[in-house]
Amino acid sequence: MTETITIITAVHAPGAEHLPDAYKSLTEQELPAGWQWQWVIQEDGETDAVTPFVPDDERVSFGQGRAGRAAMARTMGLARARGRYVKVLDADDMLTPGTLARDIAALSHVSIGWATSRVLDLLPDGSTVGFDQDPPAGLIERGTVLEHWKAHDYRAQVHPATLCVRRDLLMAIGGWMALPASEDTGLLLALNAVSRGWFNAETGLLYRKWPGQVTSQASHVHEGERSARMAVIGTRAEILAGFEGWRFEDD
């Protein structure tokens, strides 16, 4: 029996030109025996700008819908996800070789609900910069991401853009939070509230820095909106953590 890992990508017109690089990084993945990948691309909107960059590959599923930002696009894309596991890949980022195999290996542990990995920022000049707060490789206990996030100005010690999660757990959590930004951080904290995770110390993602990315816009750091986003994210995680009967267990 063949198992599937679904890679899900939200894309809007300005970032569509980076899809071929993301695709190349997918084709270079070597999966364990008996595994295959599916790439679900969901456009945040209905334009003619993205389709030319979508690969002609039977493993790729492309969809469009009303614009509502990345959270809605990813969650709508879940309708086409066939995989046992769901891996996030932003349209302008790239996986490093071996990433999917390491995620699959981590999630083979029955007590692990999600996995993340080390990230390198890919700068416009081609150089890379690492993160100085990576945790030790291995198990991430429930609640530790929230503790770090609150103590470090709402910055988690693992990057939500590297998430790989069991599809049933992702659906139970409700997908990505309905926020204009930080929706992936909200998902990460919610997952850690109810399940243990895993951190792979090997670099799993090249996180492209470029002027058109959403996180580089002034609105992303607008203090009023940011405070509101963080308040909702933190409260949700704390409430989930308080539901003692709501814990992930894989039989």
C-alpha positions in Angstrom: 0.0 0.0 0.0 1.3 3.4 -1.0 1.2 6.2 1.6 0.9 9.9 0.6 2.3 13.1 2.1 0.4 16.2 0.9 2.3 19.4 0.5 0.0 22.4 0.6 0.8 25.8 -0.9 -1.2 29.0 -0.8 -0.2 31.4 -3.6 -1.2 34.8 -4.8 -0.3 36.5 -8.0 2.9 38.4 -6.9 4.5 35.2 -5.6 3.5 32.9 -8.5 6.8 33.3 -10.3 8.6 31.4 -7.4 6.5 28.3 -7.8 9.0 26.6 -10.2 11.7 26.8 -7.6 9.4 25.3 -5.0 8.5 22.5 -7.5 12.1 21.8 -8.2 12.8 21.4 -4.5 9.9 18.9 -4.4 11.1 16.8 -7.3 14.5 16.5 -5.6 13.0 14.8 -2.5 13.7 11.2 -2.0 10.9 9.5 0.0 11.0 6.3 2.0 9.9 3.1 0.1 6.1 3.1 -0.2 5.6 6.8 0.0 4.6 9.4 -2.6 3.9 13.1 -2.5 0.9 15.2 -3.7 1.2 19.0 -4.2 -2.0 21.0 -3.5 -1.6 24.5 -4.8 -4.5 26.9 -3.9 -4.6 30.4 -5.3 -5.8 33.1 -3.0 -8.0 34.6 -5.6 -9.1 33.9 -9.2 -6.7 35.4 -11.7 -4.9 34.3 -14.8 -1.5 35.1 -13.2 -0.8 31.9 -11.4 -1.8 29.2 -13.8 1.2 29.6 -16.2 3.6 28.8 -13.3 1.7 25.6 -12.2 3.7 22.5 -13.2 2.1 20.0 -15.6 2.4 17.1 -13.3 -0.3 14.6 -12.3 0.9 14.9 -8.7 -0.1 18.5 -8.7 -3.6 19.7 -7.8 -4.4 23.3 -8.6 -7.4 25.2 -7.3 -8.7 28.8 -7.1 -11.2 30.6 -5.0 -12.3 33.9 -3.5 -9.4 35.9 -2.0 -9.2 35.7 1.8 -5.4 35.5 2.4 -3.2 32.5 3.1 -5.2 30.9 5.9 -8.3 30.5 3.9 -6.5 29.4 0.8 -4.6 26.6 2.7 -7.8 25.5 4.5 -9.8 25.3 1.2 -6.9 23.3 -0.3 -7.3 20.7 2.4 -10.5 19.5 0.6 -8.2 18.0 -2.0 -5.5 16.7 0.4 -5.2 12.9 0.2 -2.1 12.5 2.4 -1.8 10.9 5.9 0.5 13.9 6.6 0.2 17.5 5.5 3.3 19.6 4.9 3.3 23.4 4.6 5.3 25.0 1.8 4.9 28.6 1.0 5.0 29.5 -2.6 8.2 31.5 -2.3 10.1 29.0 -0.2 12.1 25.8 -1.0 12.5 22.5 0.7 16.0 21.2 1.2 17.0 17.6 0.2 15.7 15.0 2.6 13.2 17.2 4.4 10.1 15.1 3.6 11.8 11.9 4.6 12.8 13.3 7.9 9.3 14.6 8.6 7.9 11.1 7.8 10.4 9.5 10.1 9.5 11.9 12.9 5.8 11.3 12.6 6.3 7.5 12.6 6.5 7.9 16.4 3.0 7.3 17.7 3.2 10.1 20.3 4.2 12.8 17.8 1.5 15.0 16.2 3.7 17.4 14.2 7.2 18.1 13.2 9.3 21.2 12.3 12.9 21.8 11.2 15.7 24.3 11.1 15.3 27.2 8.7 17.7 29.4 6.8 16.6 32.8 5.5 17.5 33.1 1.8 18.5 36.7 1.2 18.2 38.4 -2.2 22.0 38.2 -2.8 21.8 34.4 -2.4 23.4 34.3 1.0 21.7 32.6 4.0 21.2 33.4 7.6 20.2 31.0 10.4 18.1 31.5 13.6 19.9 31.8 16.9 17.2 30.2 19.1 16.8 26.8 17.6 15.9 24.2 20.3 17.8 20.9 20.7 17.0 18.3 18.1 14.2 15.9 19.2 11.1 16.0 21.2 9.1 19.2 21.9 6.9 18.7 24.9 3.4 20.1 25.1 3.2 23.8 26.1 6.9 24.6 25.5 6.3 26.5 22.3 3.7 28.8 24.0 6.1 29.4 26.9 8.9 30.4 24.6 6.6 32.5 22.4 5.3 34.6 25.4 8.9 35.1 26.7 10.4 36.2 23.4 8.1 38.9 22.1 5.7 36.4 20.3 8.4 34.6 18.5 8.4 30.8 18.6 11.6 28.8 18.8 10.5 26.6 15.8 9.3 28.0 12.5 5.6 27.4 11.5 6.5 27.6 7.8 8.2 24.1 8.3 5.2 22.4 9.9 4.4 18.8 8.9 1.3 17.5 10.7 -1.0 14.5 10.8 -4.0 15.4 8.6 -6.6 14.1 11.2 -5.0 16.3 13.9 -4.9 19.3 11.5 -8.6 18.9 10.7 -9.5 18.5 14.3 -7.7 21.7 15.2 -9.7 23.5 12.4 -6.8 24.2 10.0 -5.2 27.6 10.0 -6.5 30.4 12.1 -8.7 33.0 10.4 -6.3 35.8 10.7 -4.8 38.3 8.2 -1.3 37.1 9.2 0.4 34.8 11.8 -2.2 32.2 11.0 0.6 29.5 10.9 1.9 30.6 14.3 -1.6 30.2 15.6 -1.8 26.7 14.2 1.6 25.8 15.7 0.7 26.9 19.2 -2.7 25.1 19.0 -0.9 21.9 17.9 1.6 22.2 20.7 -1.2 22.7 23.2 -2.7 19.3 22.5 0.3 17.2 21.2 4.0 16.7 21.4 6.1 17.7 18.4 9.5 17.1 17.0 12.4 19.4 15.8 14.8 18.3 13.1 18.1 20.1 13.5 19.0 19.6 9.9 17.9 22.6 7.7 14.6 21.8 6.1 13.6 25.0 4.5 15.0 28.0 2.6 12.8 30.9 3.6 13.0 33.4 0.8 13.3 37.1 1.8 12.1 39.4 -0.9 10.2 42.7 -1.1 6.9 41.2 -2.2 6.5 38.8 0.7 3.6 39.4 3.0 5.7 39.5 6.2 7.8 42.4 4.7 4.8 44.7 4.5 4.3 47.5 7.0 0.8 46.2 7.8 2.4 43.0 9.2 3.9 44.9 12.1 1.2 47.4 12.7 1.0 47.4 16.5 -2.7 47.5 16.8 -3.3 44.6 14.5 -0.3 42.6 15.8 -1.4 42.9 19.4 -4.9 41.7 18.4 -3.5 38.7 16.5 -1.2 37.7 19.3 -4.0 38.0 21.9 -6.2 35.6 20.0 -3.4 33.2 19.2 -2.3 33.0 22.9 -5.8 32.8 24.3 -6.7 29.9 22.0 -3.6 27.9 22.9 -4.1 28.4 26.6 -7.7 27.3 26.4 -6.8 24.2 24.4 -4.1 23.4 26.9 -6.7 23.6 29.7 -9.0 21.0 28.1 -7.5 18.0 29.9 -9.5 15.5 27.8 -8.3 17.0 24.5 -5.0 15.3 23.9 -3.6 13.8 20.7 -3.1 10.0 20.9 -2.4 7.9 17.9 -3.6 4.3 18.2 
